[in-house]
Amino acid sequence: MKALILAGGLGTRLRPRFGDLPKPLAPLGGRPFLARQLEWLAAAGVREAVLCVGYGAAVVREALGDGAALGVRLAYSVEPEPLGTGGALRLAGPHVAGPCVVANGDTLALCDPWELERARWENGAIGAVALFRVGDAAGRGRVETGAGGRIERFVEKDPAHRGPAWVNGGLYAFSPELWRHMPRPPAGGPPQAFSLERDVLPALAASGRLLGHEVEGEFFDIGTPEDWERAERRFGS
């Protein structure tokens, strides 16, 4: 199984702390975030990864090279311009030959990616989303599931929400069929920007082909200074 990592974000919210450093290279416990993510994949037995990069692509490639030092074989899919999470995945489609795991380049979901893929396959779903339970979901979008764990809807951030909920941990398992459900650019036209989360996943959920898989463990993201500080307390100690 191959991993695709969405690592093309601009990381504007982290710039006051890290300047122009690409967000996926932000240090966590003194090491680049992507290095920790790739080592986690290698330890789980996922030894091939495609980095979907955009902003700072040359800097990321210089830092990580071919991945050998991290126990993986790296390839790069470079966006000519920002394409969003969905557009970046579509561009990386030629690298996909079978089931794959997709991870956000600013999220570390500490669970077994093979378990996620197994759940997807056993349920005949096109995709499976790793769901983590958080004690207070007021600042996060929630995921609501129905019979058999099928995702019924994604709920946007709701400051009025109180209490725990299951949230998207930024880790997915997908069948290659996913690429047939993505928006297509006009024939002969340039790649189009779109969002995996807004333009693809809700439609899959409506068709009953998207599974929410509840997993044990923790997940960390570094999308905001506050989130980075939480992760740094965990990995910097």
Number of C-alpha atoms within 10 A of each C-alpha: 17 20 24 27 28 26 29 29 22 17 21 14 14 20 16 9 10 16 13 14 18 23 28 27 22 22 19 20 15 10 13 17 21 25 19 18 22 25 18 20 24 17 14 13 16 21 20 18 25 21 24 24 26 24 21 19 19 12 13 23 16 10 14 17 16 16 19 11 11 20 18 20 18 20 18 20 23 19 20 13 14 19 20 19 22 23 22 31 26 22 18 21 15 9 16 18 11 11 20 22 24 21 22 22 26 26 22 23 25 18 20 17 25 16 14 25 25 13 19 25 17 8 17 14 22 22 28 30 29 26 25 25 19 16 11 13 20 18 13 18 16 24 19 15 18 12 7 10 15 22 25 20 16 18 12 12 13 13 11 9 14 12 10 13 19 23 22 22 24 22 23 25 28 22 20 16 13 17 19 9 14 19 16 13 12 9 6 6 8 9 18 18 17 20 17 17 15 12 15 17 24 17 16 19 21 13 12 15 18 26 29 29 24 18 19 14 11 13 20 18 21 25 18 15 16 12 12 19 15 15 19 17 11 12 13 13 6
